[in-house]
Amino acid sequence: MNQVTTVDTITRRAFFTDFVAPGRPLLIRKMTADWNALRVWDASYFKSIEGDLTLATKTGDVSSGNRKAMYLSEYVELLEEYERRLKRGEKPPAPPYLHDVPLFYLLPNLVKDIETFPLALFPKWYWKNWHNYIQFFMGGTGSLTPLHFDTLYTHNLFFQVTGKKKFILIEPEQKTNCYIEGWRWAKLDPSNPDYVKFPKAKEVKPVEVVLEAGDILFMPSGTLHQVHGLSYSISFNIDWHTPKSAKKGVLSLFEGAPRNNVYYNSLVLLGVGLNVPSRIIFPYYKSYLNYVS
């Protein structure tokens, strides 16, 4: 992985043939340029649509931090104050991070802001009620998700809507040099590697990608990634499987994956592999949307 290929748009055939099948990451710059979300998703917008919705934010290390329930409007106001203090040159304590939240399932009216959605980039099994699989992220400047790979060995399409994020990507084949702890979190910090403590990390060849509003990043199954919030940021992703990656996910039990992972991967394999309709699978799968966070 010398660099990440960048395009403005791509056909379904080219995406699956040239990137999904060989496991190559891809940055797509302009496919969502017509989304209303790019123009209206600001702090006041999210405060206005909240209702009485409370969400679980994470304080401290995302991989093991404590949860703190907050109204969405309360959280947005906290982020606004944090960003104001940064601009004044202060060093306020880091705010919580809102990540991996199934917000579109909770607030389905958000879907109108991200149409026309690029369904061609997903297997057709996901096309019906695709928005139910979205995981939402909102955070401030300096937010950090430590190096990890996605727990089910899914492919990942990540959509940046507001602000900037930096991704540090590492190929799955380099996982053994990243000092994985437990199942999917790495001890290695690729942005500031300690080669004395982690000597095998010298073999790692990370690649950096900066996402701006309107960008889509494709990360193949098993790709390790560390994520840095470079500004106030709003984004979301969808984890998804092909039959090949779903089988890999099921077999991950023999690599030490949690048993819950085998359950969720088996459900999706029934869908993408055996064409069991998503309306039958999703009621059993939807608990994953909270499990992952």
Helices and strands as residue ranges (DSSP letters): E 5-7, H 12-15, I 16-20, E 26-28, H 37-40, H 43-48, E 54-59, E 66-71, H 72-87, E 98-101, H 103-106, G 108-114, G 119-121, G 124-126, G 130-133, E 134-139, E 144-148, E 155-162, E 165-170, G 172-177, E 180-181, E 185-186, G 199-203, E 207-211, E 216-219, E 224-229, E 233-240, H 243-251, G 252-255, H 259-274, H 278-285, H 288-291
